Amino acid sequence: MGFLTTRAPRDQFIGWNHQQRQSNLPLIVNNARFLIMPWVQSKNLASKILAMTIHRLPDDWQNQCGIRPVLLETFVDTQRFTGTCYKAANWTYVGKTKGRGKLGPAGKQSVPVKDIWLYPLSCQFKKQLIR
């Protein structure tokens, strides 16, 4: 099997090769945790928070890290959550993880399979990620 048939959904969506991925992965910011407690009831609160974060993040990230991100990603554990807030905030669903985690054994599921959602911060994000 070639690399093109085994790439993860995010990498297929971007269209980059292994070398481009290694060089440009720092241009992607991962939203590792986002939870509004169930007892908090406020219409559209989640998508409003995501929108405010998306608006500020590129400048703040560049000021703190010296890198201007072009894409956001998040992983939703669908056994526990639905990802509705990402859909409502115009994130793009691109597929599912393989359930290996960052440090999991190759070819074996060691963590729950999760939905992958992406949000471009630049109209030219694909060009910026494949250069």
Summary of the structure (lengths in Angstrom):
residues: 131
radius of gyration: 15.6
end to end distance: 25.0
largest distance: 48.8
contacts: 317
relative contact order: 0.22
helix: 40%
strand: 15%
